[in-house]
Amino acid sequence: MNTLFDKKESWGKRKRKSQQDKALAEMVKLGYEKSLRVKQMLDESKINPAEIKSREDLECLPVTSREKLVELEQQQPPYAGLENPDIHIDRIFTSPGPVYEPHLSETDYLWARAFFAAGIGPKDVALCAFSYHLVAAGLTFHNGLRKVGATVVPSGASSTQIQVQLIKDLKVTAYVGTPSFLKAIIEKSKEMGFDFRKDFLVKKACFAAEPLLPDLRRSFENDYGIDTYQMYGATEVGDVAYECSEKKGWHICEETIVEIVDPATGKNVPEGELGEVVVTRLNNIFFLLRFGTGDLSRLITETCPCGRTSYRLAGIAGRVGDAVKVRGLFVAPSQLKMLQAKYNNLPLQVVVSRSGHEDVLKLRIEKISPEIGSVVWEENFKKVFRDICTVGINNLEYLNVGEIKPEEKIIVDQRKW
């Protein structure tokens, strides 16, 4: 039995980089020849397309945010001049903005790697509960499921009652959609008199488009026997990363180059540090170079026991606007919520100030249990904080229970710019 989708997933670091650099150089060369926007961008920056030979060379190009892409497409509809006019486009998707996206082609492996890693295959009947109307989600997830041989039930955005009926009658074994919608389907099944775990066959679920909260994941897996997987992508660039059975980060897809950059400069941050996820999808249809997702993450470079050798994303730590930078490193609300979960939902607040030219990070903590504040507890807590947030604590302030109000921000930045 194959444990990997294809041999690319086991490539060594040098071979993967060599192949991706070659594909990137070809994409930029073709983009310069075919795309009015790419030619204009390079010419204005006085960059010869032949100079872009590797992912490191991408830093000379600007990061294009979603807001900027909307603006460019309004100036030059429908694709901002980023398309290859010589290639026939089989589908055009749209998303709010509007943003128009040409489908990358039937041969692209969109989402197939993710479904394979989740163990979905020819023996599965998969319910695809993403919308098939205008947006890319339903049809692209559908195609990925077909590429791994699954039978697809294109339920789309049908009501929860219809979804329950389909799961029951068609003996659905896998769910693809958002975690909140699966929870709603399970609750509806209870209202209809069913025991979801005993009466149905759903044993796998692949989620995208919203976070999978730890409590909800535990509920799906422990209460309902559903093996859960997270997928990550964007309509502008397709699938970006996915979880394997180890569930220790999201493997970056072979068809994408992912950079983690400082949002202020567009320059890559050191490996392991938090920054914005910037994606270039290697293709010959839509030349969107360095798309800024607005999401914050960091790279995991250690080898995964699953056998895949690609770097992984350490989940999503928040959005660019939600985080603060402390001593050159981002601290995001989602990191703090992860920390809270490890300490019995400990009420806490980060306060960032400045002493002279130095950033100072103070953590305010409510003493909800007697051991909080002891030498052993504090030493362990500081270590866990650094492991999660990658930055150290300067000061700890212990408060009485209830002093941190629910409406207060979890991160307070007192610095003056």
Secondary structure in CASP SS format (residue, H / E / C, confidence):
PFRMAT SS
TARGET T0000
AUTHOR 0000-0000-0000
METHOD secondary structure of the structure
MODEL  1
M C 1.00
N C 1.00
T C 1.00
L C 1.00
F C 1.00
D C 1.00
K H 1.00
K H 1.00
E H 1.00
S H 1.00
W C 1.00
G C 1.00
K H 1.00
R H 1.00
K H 1.00
R H 1.00
K H 1.00
S H 1.00
Q H 1.00
Q H 1.00
D H 1.00
K H 1.00
A H 1.00
L H 1.00
A H 1.00
E H 1.00
M H 1.00
V H 1.00
K H 1.00
L H 1.00
G H 1.00
Y H 1.00
E H 1.00
K H 1.00
S C 1.00
L H 1.00
R H 1.00
V H 1.00
K H 1.00
Q H 1.00
M H 1.00
L H 1.00
D H 1.00
E H 1.00
S C 1.00
K C 1.00
I C 1.00
N C 1.00
P H 1.00
A H 1.00
E H 1.00
I C 1.00
K C 1.00
S C 1.00
R H 1.00
E H 1.00
D H 1.00
L H 1.00
E H 1.00
C H 1.00
L C 1.00
P C 1.00
V C 1.00
T E 1.00
S E 1.00
R H 1.00
E H 1.00
K H 1.00
L H 1.00
V H 1.00
E H 1.00
L H 1.00
E H 1.00
Q H 1.00
Q H 1.00
Q C 1.00
P C 1.00
P C 1.00
Y C 1.00
A C 1.00
G C 1.00
L C 1.00
E E 1.00
N C 1.00
P C 1.00
D C 1.00
I C 1.00
H C 1.00
I C 1.00
D C 1.00
R C 1.00
I E 1.00
F E 1.00
T E 1.00
S E 1.00
P C 1.00
G C 1.00
P C 1.00
V E 1.00
Y E 1.00
E E 1.00
P E 1.00
H C 1.00
L C 1.00
S C 1.00
E C 1.00
T C 1.00
D C 1.00
Y C 1.00
L C 1.00
W C 1.00
A H 1.00
R H 1.00
A H 1.00
F H 1.00
F H 1.00
A H 1.00
A C 1.00
G C 1.00
I C 1.00
G C 1.00
P C 1.00
K C 1.00
D C 1.00
V E 1.00
A E 1.00
L E 1.00
C E 1.00
A C 1.00
F C 1.00
S C 1.00
Y C 1.00
H C 1.00
L C 1.00
V C 1.00
A C 1.00
A H 1.00
G H 1.00
L H 1.00
T H 1.00
F H 1.00
H H 1.00
N H 1.00
G H 1.00
L H 1.00
R H 1.00
K H 1.00
V C 1.00
G C 1.00
A C 1.00
T E 1.00
V E 1.00
V E 1.00
P C 1.00
S C 1.00
G C 1.00
A C 1.00
S C 1.00
S C 1.00
T H 1.00
Q H 1.00
I H 1.00
Q H 1.00
V H 1.00
Q H 1.00
L H 1.00
I H 1.00
K H 1.00
D H 1.00
L C 1.00
K C 1.00
V C 1.00
T C 1.00
A E 1.00
Y E 1.00
V E 1.00
G E 1.00
T C 1.00
P H 1.00
S H 1.00
F H 1.00
L H 1.00
K H 1.00
A H 1.00
I H 1.00
I H 1.00
E H 1.00
K H 1.00
S H 1.00
K H 1.00
E H 1.00
M C 1.00
G C 1.00
F C 1.00
D C 1.00
F H 1.00
R H 1.00
K H 1.00
D H 1.00
F C 1.00
L C 1.00
V C 1.00
K C 1.00
K E 1.00
A E 1.00
C E 1.00
F E 1.00
A C 1.00
A C 1.00
E C 1.00
P C 1.00
L C 1.00
L C 1.00
P H 1.00
D H 1.00
L H 1.00
R H 1.00
R H 1.00
S H 1.00
F H 1.00
E H 1.00
N H 1.00
D H 1.00
Y H 1.00
G C 1.00
I C 1.00
D E 1.00
T E 1.00
Y E 1.00
Q E 1.00
M E 1.00
Y E 1.00
G E 1.00
A E 1.00
T C 1.00
E C 1.00
V C 1.00
G E 1.00
D E 1.00
V E 1.00
A E 1.00
Y E 1.00
E E 1.00
C C 1.00
S C 1.00
E C 1.00
K C 1.00
K C 1.00
G C 1.00
W E 1.00
H E 1.00
I E 1.00
C C 1.00
E C 1.00
E C 1.00
T E 1.00
I E 1.00
V E 1.00
E E 1.00
I E 1.00
V E 1.00
D C 1.00
P C 1.00
A C 1.00
T C 1.00
G C 1.00
K C 1.00
N E 1.00
V C 1.00
P C 1.00
E C 1.00
G C 1.00
E C 1.00
L C 1.00
G E 1.00
E E 1.00
V E 1.00
V E 1.00
V E 1.00
T E 1.00
R E 1.00
L C 1.00
N C 1.00
N C 1.00
I C 1.00
F E 1.00
F C 1.00
L C 1.00
L C 1.00
R C 1.00
F E 1.00
G E 1.00
T E 1.00
G E 1.00
D E 1.00
L E 1.00
S E 1.00
R C 1.00
L E 1.00
I E 1.00
T C 1.00
E C 1.00
T C 1.00
C C 1.00
P C 1.00
C C 1.00
G C 1.00
R C 1.00
T C 1.00
S C 1.00
Y C 1.00
R E 1.00
L E 1.00
A C 1.00
G C 1.00
I C 1.00
A C 1.00
G E 1.00
R E 1.00
V H 1.00
G H 1.00
D H 1.00
A C 1.00
V E 1.00
K E 1.00
V E 1.00
R C 1.00
G C 1.00
L E 1.00
F E 1.00
V E 1.00
A C 1.00
P H 1.00
S H 1.00
Q H 1.00
L H 1.00
K H 1.00
M H 1.00
L H 1.00
Q H 1.00
A H 1.00
K H 1.00
Y C 1.00
N C 1.00
N C 1.00
L C 1.00
P C 1.00
L E 1.00
Q E 1.00
V E 1.00
V E 1.00
V E 1.00
S E 1.00
R E 1.00
S E 1.00
G C 1.00
H C 1.00
E E 1.00
D E 1.00
V E 1.00
L E 1.00
K E 1.00
L E 1.00
R E 1.00
I E 1.00
E E 1.00
K C 1.00
I C 1.00
S C 1.00
P C 1.00
E C 1.00
I C 1.00
G C 1.00
S C 1.00
V H 1.00
V H 1.00
W H 1.00
E H 1.00
E H 1.00
N H 1.00
F H 1.00
K H 1.00
K H 1.00
V H 1.00
F H 1.00
R H 1.00
D H 1.00
I H 1.00
C H 1.00
T C 1.00
V C 1.00
G C 1.00
I C 1.00
N C 1.00
N E 1.00
L E 1.00
E E 1.00
Y E 1.00
L E 1.00
N C 1.00
V C 1.00
G C 1.00
E C 1.00
I C 1.00
K C 1.00
P C 1.00
E C 1.00
E C 1.00
K C 1.00
I C 1.00
I E 1.00
V E 1.00
D E 1.00
Q C 1.00
R C 1.00
K C 1.00
W C 1.00
END
